[in-house]
Amino acid sequence: MNYDVFLFDLDDTLLEFDTSEQNAFRNAFTEAGLVEGLDAYRTEYRAISKVLWRQLEEGSTTMEQLNVSRFSQLFDKLGIELDPVSFSETYLTLLGKEAHLIDGVIDMLDSLGDVRLAIVTNGFIKAQIARVACSSLNNRFETIVSSDEAGFQKPRPEIFQEALDRLGVTDKSRVLMTGDSLTSDIRGGNNFGVDTCWYNPNGLENTTDSKPTFEISNWVEFKVNEKATN
């Protein structure tokens, strides 16, 4: 099967997220004058954030609610008197300055040749556009579709339809969706009816009902799989 339309997740697929989050989190608290206990703050934040992002995938919260709730819950738990709305805006601005490419991504994109490329992300559009723009990914993608902008989050099929509508593509057999998350990227591709590639650098076991068409552990393997489908 020939693919000439490639949809990619962004965080932990093309750009490494942990360092970006850590730096933006630290810098946001530093700007707020709180520099002690940041490791403990971030541990609590990540636990709260993990629950909220899972709720987003399940459709039980919204991007707008998540954006504020992750910090309002954190501040309540730690007894910190900061405005979660303004703090979240600061955090997203700082996150937009953090772009850390995963090894092999640019070589992989260069190897694809004359194809259509788009990013489909559950991240916030403000930060995601800025991160792509300040990286070597800039000007490589025709569109970036984010859940807060589209009004739907992965794994909902509507966000993938939004990507194809923007590209003017109707034939799903031409499309390959690639990402690191079984529950959003691969399940989303399954729900939408396109082939999928699970980027699994840590060799995790698939214990979900999501069924990737391909599985790779690095971007060199993606080239092999892509060629094998032609």
C-alpha positions as protocol buffer text, in pm:
chain_id: "A"
residue {
  index: 1
  type: MET
  ca { x: 0 y: 0 z: 0 }
}
residue {
  index: 2
  type: ASN
  ca { x: 126 y: 346 z: -87 }
}
residue {
  index: 3
  type: TYR
  ca { x: 104 y: 629 z: 166 }
}
residue {
  index: 4
  type: ASP
  ca { x: 144 y: 986 z: 53 }
}
residue {
  index: 5
  type: VAL
  ca { x: -29 y: 1154 z: 347 }
}
residue {
  index: 6
  type: PHE
  ca { x: 147 y: 1131 z: 683 }
}
residue {
  index: 7
  type: LEU
  ca { x: -12 y: 1249 z: 1006 }
}
residue {
  index: 8
  type: PHE
  ca { x: 220 y: 1275 z: 1306 }
}
residue {
  index: 9
  type: ASP
  ca { x: 170 y: 1327 z: 1675 }
}
residue {
  index: 10
  type: LEU
  ca { x: 408 y: 1591 z: 1813 }
}
residue {
  index: 11
  type: ASP
  ca { x: 500 y: 1528 z: 2177 }
}
residue {
  index: 12
  type: ASP
  ca { x: 726 y: 1228 z: 2237 }
}
residue {
  index: 13
  type: THR
  ca { x: 696 y: 1143 z: 1869 }
}
residue {
  index: 14
  type: LEU
  ca { x: 874 y: 1427 z: 1690 }
}
residue {
  index: 15
  type: LEU
  ca { x: 968 y: 1645 z: 1988 }
}
residue {
  index: 16
  type: GLU
  ca { x: 1076 y: 1514 z: 2327 }
}
residue {
  index: 17
  type: PHE
  ca { x: 834 y: 1648 z: 2587 }
}
residue {
  index: 18
  type: ASP
  ca { x: 976 y: 1579 z: 2932 }
}
residue {
  index: 19
  type: THR
  ca { x: 1265 y: 1826 z: 2902 }
}
residue {
  index: 20
  type: SER
  ca { x: 1034 y: 2089 z: 2753 }
}
residue {
  index: 21
  type: GLU
  ca { x: 785 y: 2052 z: 3036 }
}
residue {
  index: 22
  type: GLN
  ca { x: 1054 y: 2050 z: 3303 }
}
residue {
  index: 23
  type: ASN
  ca { x: 1218 y: 2368 z: 3172 }
}
residue {
  index: 24
  type: ALA
  ca { x: 890 y: 2556 z: 3124 }
}
residue {
  index: 25
  type: PHE
  ca { x: 765 y: 2448 z: 3468 }
}
residue {
  index: 26
  type: ARG
  ca { x: 1087 y: 2559 z: 3638 }
}
residue {
  index: 27
  type: ASN
  ca { x: 1097 y: 2890 z: 3453 }
}
residue {
  index: 28
  type: ALA
  ca { x: 732 y: 2967 z: 3527 }
}
residue {
  index: 29
  type: PHE
  ca { x: 782 y: 2913 z: 3900 }
}
residue {
  index: 30
  type: THR
  ca { x: 1105 y: 3110 z: 3892 }
}
residue {
  index: 31
  type: GLU
  ca { x: 923 y: 3405 z: 3733 }
}
residue {
  index: 32
  type: ALA
  ca { x: 666 y: 3376 z: 4014 }
}
residue {
  index: 33
  type: GLY
  ca { x: 945 y: 3398 z: 4271 }
}
residue {
  index: 34
  type: LEU
  ca { x: 916 y: 3037 z: 4387 }
}
residue {
  index: 35
  type: VAL
  ca { x: 1243 y: 2851 z: 4343 }
}
residue {
  index: 36
  type: GLU
  ca { x: 1242 y: 2617 z: 4641 }
}
residue {
  index: 37
  type: GLY
  ca { x: 1086 y: 2271 z: 4624 }
}
residue {
  index: 38
  type: LEU
  ca { x: 1045 y: 2263 z: 4248 }
}
residue {
  index: 39
  type: ASP
  ca { x: 1114 y: 1889 z: 4221 }
}
residue {
  index: 40
  type: ALA
  ca { x: 837 y: 1814 z: 4470 }
}
residue {
  index: 41
  type: TYR
  ca { x: 605 y: 2061 z: 4295 }
}
residue {
  index: 42
  type: ARG
  ca { x: 662 y: 1892 z: 3960 }
}
residue {
  index: 43
  type: THR
  ca { x: 605 y: 1544 z: 4101 }
}
residue {
  index: 44
  type: GLU
  ca { x: 265 y: 1656 z: 4226 }
}
residue {
  index: 45
  type: TYR
  ca { x: 194 y: 1840 z: 3902 }
}
residue {
  index: 46
  type: ARG
  ca { x: 269 y: 1539 z: 3683 }
}
residue {
  index: 47
  type: ALA
  ca { x: 36 y: 1318 z: 3888 }
}
residue {
  index: 48
  type: ILE
  ca { x: -245 y: 1572 z: 3852 }
}
residue {
  index: 49
  type: SER
  ca { x: -172 y: 1633 z: 3484 }
}
residue {
  index: 50
  type: LYS
  ca { x: -169 y: 1261 z: 3400 }
}
residue {
  index: 51
  type: VAL
  ca { x: -520 y: 1218 z: 3535 }
}
residue {
  index: 52
  type: LEU
  ca { x: -650 y: 1525 z: 3352 }
}
residue {
  index: 53
  type: TRP
  ca { x: -500 y: 1427 z: 3016 }
}
residue {
  index: 54
  type: ARG
  ca { x: -654 y: 1080 z: 3048 }
}
residue {
  index: 55
  type: GLN
  ca { x: -988 y: 1243 z: 3127 }
}
residue {
  index: 56
  type: LEU
  ca { x: -945 y: 1455 z: 2815 }
}
residue {
  index: 57
  type: GLU
  ca { x: -897 y: 1144 z: 2600 }
}
residue {
  index: 58
  type: GLU
  ca { x: -1208 y: 995 z: 2761 }
}
residue {
  index: 59
  type: GLY
  ca { x: -1407 y: 1310 z: 2693 }
}
residue {
  index: 60
  type: SER
  ca { x: -1482 y: 1388 z: 3059 }
}
residue {
  index: 61
  type: THR
  ca { x: -1299 y: 1721 z: 3061 }
}
residue {
  index: 62
  type: THR
  ca { x: -1215 y: 1992 z: 2808 }
}
residue {
  index: 63
  type: MET
  ca { x: -892 y: 2158 z: 2705 }
}
residue {
  index: 64
  type: GLU
  ca { x: -1003 y: 2484 z: 2863 }
}
residue {
  index: 65
  type: GLN
  ca { x: -1081 y: 2312 z: 3192 }
}
residue {
  index: 66
  type: LEU
  ca { x: -757 y: 2114 z: 3186 }
}
residue {
  index: 67
  type: ASN
  ca { x: -552 y: 2424 z: 3116 }
}
residue {
  index: 68
  type: VAL
  ca { x: -654 y: 2589 z: 3444 }
}
residue {
  index: 69
  type: SER
  ca { x: -741 y: 2287 z: 3658 }
}
residue {
  index: 70
  type: ARG
  ca { x: -393 y: 2135 z: 3649 }
}
residue {
  index: 71
  type: PHE
  ca { x: -254 y: 2442 z: 3823 }
}
residue {
  index: 72
  type: SER
  ca { x: -553 y: 2523 z: 4044 }
}
residue {
  index: 73
  type: GLN
  ca { x: -540 y: 2169 z: 4184 }
}
residue {
  index: 74
  type: LEU
  ca { x: -164 y: 2194 z: 4230 }
}
residue {
  index: 75
  type: PHE
  ca { x: -181 y: 2529 z: 4408 }
}
residue {
  index: 76
  type: ASP
  ca { x: -464 y: 2409 z: 4633 }
}
residue {
  index: 77
  type: LYS
  ca { x: -270 y: 2099 z: 4728 }
}
residue {
  index: 78
  type: LEU
  ca { x: 51 y: 2288 z: 4801 }
}
residue {
  index: 79
  type: GLY
  ca { x: -112 y: 2592 z: 4962 }
}
residue {
  index: 80
  type: ILE
  ca { x: 32 y: 2830 z: 4703 }
}
residue {
  index: 81
  type: GLU
  ca { x: -148 y: 3159 z: 4642 }
}
residue {
  index: 82
  type: LEU
  ca { x: -111 y: 3216 z: 4269 }
}
residue {
  index: 83
  type: ASP
  ca { x: -369 y: 3284 z: 3998 }
}
residue {
  index: 84
  type: PRO
  ca { x: -390 y: 2957 z: 3797 }
}
residue {
  index: 85
  type: VAL
  ca { x: -523 y: 3134 z: 3487 }
}
residue {
  index: 86
  type: SER
  ca { x: -235 y: 3379 z: 3451 }
}
residue {
  index: 87
  type: PHE
  ca { x: 17 y: 3116 z: 3561 }
}
residue {
  index: 88
  type: SER
  ca { x: -106 y: 2879 z: 3291 }
}
residue {
  index: 89
  type: GLU
  ca { x: -63 y: 3148 z: 3027 }
}
residue {
  index: 90
  type: THR
  ca { x: 294 y: 3208 z: 3145 }
}
residue {
  index: 91
  type: TYR
  ca { x: 364 y: 2836 z: 3141 }
}
residue {
  index: 92
  type: LEU
  ca { x: 234 y: 2792 z: 2784 }
}
residue {
  index: 93
  type: THR
  ca { x: 438 y: 3090 z: 2664 }
}
residue {
  index: 94
  type: LEU
  ca { x: 753 y: 2941 z: 2816 }
}
residue {
  index: 95
  type: LEU
  ca { x: 667 y: 2595 z: 2685 }
}
residue {
  index: 96
  type: GLY
  ca { x: 649 y: 2743 z: 2337 }
}
residue {
  index: 97
  type: LYS
  ca { x: 1020 y: 2826 z: 2361 }
}
residue {
  index: 98
  type: GLU
  ca { x: 1116 y: 2463 z: 2425 }
}
residue {
  index: 99
  type: ALA
  ca { x: 1180 y: 2238 z: 2124 }
}
residue {
  index: 100
  type: HIS
  ca { x: 1395 y: 1927 z: 2163 }
}
residue {
  index: 101
  type: LEU
  ca { x: 1401 y: 1706 z: 1855 }
}
residue {
  index: 102
  type: ILE
  ca { x: 1398 y: 1330 z: 1891 }
}
residue {
  index: 103
  type: ASP
  ca { x: 1696 y: 1163 z: 1724 }
}
residue {
  index: 104
  type: GLY
  ca { x: 1642 y: 1069 z: 1362 }
}
residue {
  index: 105
  type: VAL
  ca { x: 1329 y: 1275 z: 1301 }
}
residue {
  index: 106
  type: ILE
  ca { x: 1471 y: 1510 z: 1039 }
}
residue {
  index: 107
  type: ASP
  ca { x: 1641 y: 1231 z: 844 }
}
residue {
  index: 108
  type: MET
  ca { x: 1313 y: 1040 z: 851 }
}
residue {
  index: 109
  type: LEU
  ca { x: 1113 y: 1335 z: 720 }
}
residue {
  index: 110
  type: ASP
  ca { x: 1372 y: 1398 z: 448 }
}
residue {
  index: 111
  type: SER
  ca { x: 1343 y: 1035 z: 339 }
}
residue {
  index: 112
  type: LEU
  ca { x: 970 y: 1057 z: 272 }
}
residue {
  index: 113
  type: GLY
  ca { x: 1008 y: 1263 z: -44 }
}
residue {
  index: 114
  type: ASP
  ca { x: 711 y: 1438 z: -203 }
}
residue {
  index: 115
  type: VAL
  ca { x: 431 y: 1366 z: 44 }
}
residue {
  index: 116
  type: ARG
  ca { x: 171 y: 1557 z: 245 }
}
residue {
  index: 117
  type: LEU
  ca { x: 258 y: 1616 z: 610 }
}
residue {
  index: 118
  type: ALA
  ca { x: 43 y: 1731 z: 902 }
}
residue {
  index: 119
  type: ILE
  ca { x: 64 y: 1727 z: 1281 }
}
residue {
  index: 120
  type: VAL
  ca { x: -233 y: 1616 z: 1492 }
}
residue {
  index: 121
  type: THR
  ca { x: -181 y: 1699 z: 1858 }
}
residue {
  index: 122
  type: ASN
  ca { x: -374 y: 1711 z: 2182 }
}
residue {
  index: 123
  type: GLY
  ca { x: -143 y: 1990 z: 2294 }
}
residue {
  index: 124
  type: PHE
  ca { x: -234 y: 2357 z: 2313 }
}
residue {
  index: 125
  type: ILE
  ca { x: -207 y: 2532 z: 1977 }
}
residue {
  index: 126
  type: LYS
  ca { x: -31 y: 2838 z: 2124 }
}
residue {
  index: 127
  type: ALA
  ca { x: 258 y: 2629 z: 2252 }
}
residue {
  index: 128
  type: GLN
  ca { x: 268 y: 2374 z: 1970 }
}
residue {
  index: 129
  type: ILE
  ca { x: 292 y: 2626 z: 1686 }
}
residue {
  index: 130
  type: ALA
  ca { x: 566 y: 2812 z: 1871 }
}
residue {
  index: 131
  type: ARG
  ca { x: 763 y: 2494 z: 1942 }
}
residue {
  index: 132
  type: VAL
  ca { x: 747 y: 2380 z: 1581 }
}
residue {
  index: 133
  type: ALA
  ca { x: 842 y: 2728 z: 1460 }
}
residue {
  index: 134
  type: CYS
  ca { x: 1159 y: 2740 z: 1671 }
}
residue {
  index: 135
  type: SER
  ca { x: 1274 y: 2393 z: 1564 }
}
residue {
  index: 136
  type: SER
  ca { x: 1397 y: 2225 z: 1248 }
}
residue {
  index: 137
  type: LEU
  ca { x: 1038 y: 2111 z: 1192 }
}
residue {
  index: 138
  type: ASN
  ca { x: 946 y: 2465 z: 1086 }
}
residue {
  index: 139
  type: ASN
  ca { x: 785 y: 2489 z: 739 }
}
residue {
  index: 140
  type: ARG
  ca { x: 779 y: 2112 z: 692 }
}
residue {
  index: 141
  type: PHE
  ca { x: 410 y: 2060 z: 775 }
}
residue {
  index: 142
  type: GLU
  ca { x: 112 y: 2193 z: 585 }
}
residue {
  index: 143
  type: THR
  ca { x: -98 y: 2225 z: 897 }
}
residue {
  index: 144
  type: ILE
  ca { x: -98 y: 2168 z: 1271 }
}
residue {
  index: 145
  type: VAL
  ca { x: -431 y: 2048 z: 1407 }
}
residue {
  index: 146
  type: SER
  ca { x: -465 y: 2085 z: 1784 }
}
residue {
  index: 147
  type: SER
  ca { x: -748 y: 1966 z: 2004 }
}
residue {
  index: 148
  type: ASP
  ca { x: -818 y: 2305 z: 2161 }
}
residue {
  index: 149
  type: GLU
  ca { x: -848 y: 2466 z: 1818 }
}
residue {
  index: 150
  type: ALA
  ca { x: -1040 y: 2182 z: 1649 }
}
residue {
  index: 151
  type: GLY
  ca { x: -1278 y: 2128 z: 1941 }
}
residue {
  index: 152
  type: PHE
  ca { x: -1208 y: 1753 z: 1946 }
}
residue {
  index: 153
  type: GLN
  ca { x: -925 y: 1553 z: 2099 }
}
residue {
  index: 154
  type: LYS
  ca { x: -758 y: 1230 z: 2000 }
}
residue {
  index: 155
  type: PRO
  ca { x: -882 y: 956 z: 1991 }
}
residue {
  index: 156
  type: ARG
  ca { x: -1201 y: 1119 z: 1857 }
}
residue {
  index: 157
  type: PRO
  ca { x: -1224 y: 1066 z: 1479 }
}
residue {
  index: 158
  type: GLU
  ca { x: -1332 y: 1426 z: 1423 }
}
residue {
  index: 159
  type: ILE
  ca { x: -984 y: 1566 z: 1485 }
}
residue {
  index: 160
  type: PHE
  ca { x: -841 y: 1339 z: 1215 }
}
residue {
  index: 161
  type: GLN
  ca { x: -1119 y: 1439 z: 979 }
}
residue {
  index: 162
  type: GLU
  ca { x: -1026 y: 1802 z: 1044 }
}
residue {
  index: 163
  type: ALA
  ca { x: -671 y: 1724 z: 935 }
}
residue {
  index: 164
  type: LEU
  ca { x: -783 y: 1557 z: 612 }
}
residue {
  index: 165
  type: ASP
  ca { x: -1028 y: 1838 z: 539 }
}
residue {
  index: 166
  type: ARG
  ca { x: -749 y: 2093 z: 571 }
}
residue {
  index: 167
  type: LEU
  ca { x: -533 y: 1886 z: 337 }
}
residue {
  index: 168
  type: GLY
  ca { x: -817 y: 1829 z: 91 }
}
residue {
  index: 169
  type: VAL
  ca { x: -772 y: 1450 z: 117 }
}
residue {
  index: 170
  type: THR
  ca { x: -1067 y: 1209 z: 99 }
}
residue {
  index: 171
  type: ASP
  ca { x: -898 y: 871 z: 38 }
}
residue {
  index: 172
  type: LYS
  ca { x: -811 y: 727 z: 381 }
}
residue {
  index: 173
  type: SER
  ca { x: -609 y: 445 z: 225 }
}
residue {
  index: 174
  type: ARG
  ca { x: -339 y: 701 z: 142 }
}
residue {
  index: 175
  type: VAL
  ca { x: -302 y: 805 z: 508 }
}
residue {
  index: 176
  type: LEU
  ca { x: -69 y: 680 z: 783 }
}
residue {
  index: 177
  type: MET
  ca { x: -104 y: 812 z: 1138 }
}
residue {
  index: 178
  type: THR
  ca { x: 208 y: 783 z: 1356 }
}
residue {
  index: 179
  type: GLY
  ca { x: 246 y: 848 z: 1727 }
}
residue {
  index: 180
  type: ASP
  ca { x: 370 y: 719 z: 2060 }
}
residue {
  index: 181
  type: SER
  ca { x: 35 y: 685 z: 2239 }
}
residue {
  index: 182
  type: LEU
  ca { x: -172 y: 371 z: 2200 }
}
residue {
  index: 183
  type: THR
  ca { x: -473 y: 534 z: 2364 }
}
residue {
  index: 184
  type: SER
  ca { x: -482 y: 854 z: 2160 }
}
residue {
  index: 185
  type: ASP
  ca { x: -276 y: 815 z: 1839 }
}
residue {
  index: 186
  type: ILE
  ca { x: -326 y: 450 z: 1755 }
}
residue {
  index: 187
  type: ARG
  ca { x: -679 y: 416 z: 1892 }
}
residue {
  index: 188
  type: GLY
  ca { x: -764 y: 742 z: 1720 }
}
residue {
  index: 189
  type: GLY
  ca { x: -635 y: 612 z: 1389 }
}
residue {
  index: 190
  type: ASN
  ca { x: -827 y: 288 z: 1444 }
}
residue {
  index: 191
  type: ASN
  ca { x: -1145 y: 485 z: 1520 }
}
residue {
  index: 192
  type: PHE
  ca { x: -1099 y: 697 z: 1208 }
}
residue {
  index: 193
  type: GLY
  ca { x: -1018 y: 406 z: 980 }
}
residue {
  index: 194
  type: VAL
  ca { x: -660 y: 484 z: 875 }
}
residue {
  index: 195
  type: ASP
  ca { x: -344 y: 276 z: 907 }
}
residue {
  index: 196
  type: THR
  ca { x: -123 y: 352 z: 1204 }
}
residue {
  index: 197
  type: CYS
  ca { x: 238 y: 325 z: 1315 }
}
residue {
  index: 198
  type: TRP
  ca { x: 318 y: 299 z: 1686 }
}
residue {
  index: 199
  type: TYR
  ca { x: 643 y: 474 z: 1774 }
}
residue {
  index: 200
  type: ASN
  ca { x: 753 y: 268 z: 2074 }
}
residue {
  index: 201
  type: PRO
  ca { x: 1116 y: 351 z: 2164 }
}
residue {
  index: 202
  type: ASN
  ca { x: 1088 y: 202 z: 2513 }
}
residue {
  index: 203
  type: GLY
  ca { x: 966 y: -138 z: 2398 }
}
residue {
  index: 204
  type: LEU
  ca { x: 639 y: -118 z: 2589 }
}
residue {
  index: 205
  type: GLU
  ca { x: 391 y: -404 z: 2576 }
}
residue {
  index: 206
  type: ASN
  ca { x: 61 y: -334 z: 2406 }
}
residue {
  index: 207
  type: THR
  ca { x: -198 y: -425 z: 2669 }
}
residue {
  index: 208
  type: THR
  ca { x: -475 y: -221 z: 2508 }
}
residue {
  index: 209
  type: ASP
  ca { x: -727 y: -300 z: 2237 }
}
residue {
  index: 210
  type: SER
  ca { x: -553 y: -56 z: 2000 }
}
residue {
  index: 211
  type: LYS
  ca { x: -410 y: -228 z: 1693 }
}
residue {
  index: 212
  type: PRO
  ca { x: -120 y: -56 z: 1515 }
}
residue {
  index: 213
  type: THR
  ca { x: -50 y: -150 z: 1155 }
}
residue {
  index: 214
  type: PHE
  ca { x: 322 y: -109 z: 1221 }
}
residue {
  index: 215
  type: GLU
  ca { x: 541 y: -77 z: 1527 }
}
residue {
  index: 216
  type: ILE
  ca { x: 887 y: 82 z: 1535 }
}
residue {
  index: 217
  type: SER
  ca { x: 1141 y: 153 z: 1807 }
}
residue {
  index: 218
  type: ASN
  ca { x: 1336 y: 425 z: 1621 }
}
residue {
  index: 219
  type: TRP
  ca { x: 1305 y: 640 z: 1312 }
}
residue {
  index: 220
  type: VAL
  ca { x: 1545 y: 431 z: 1101 }
}
residue {
  index: 221
  type: GLU
  ca { x: 1292 y: 149 z: 1121 }
}
residue {
  index: 222
  type: PHE
  ca { x: 1020 y: 384 z: 1001 }
}
residue {
  index: 223
  type: LYS
  ca { x: 1207 y: 430 z: 674 }
}
residue {
  index: 224
  type: VAL
  ca { x: 1221 y: 52 z: 629 }
}
residue {
  index: 225
  type: ASN
  ca { x: 850 y: 10 z: 701 }
}
residue {
  index: 226
  type: GLU
  ca { x: 755 y: 299 z: 477 }
}
residue {
  index: 227
  type: LYS
  ca { x: 950 y: 154 z: 186 }
}
residue {
  index: 228
  type: ALA
  ca { x: 810 y: -191 z: 252 }
}
residue {
  index: 229
  type: THR
  ca { x: 459 y: -62 z: 188 }
}
residue {
  index: 230
  type: ASN
  ca { x: 541 y: 67 z: -161 }
}
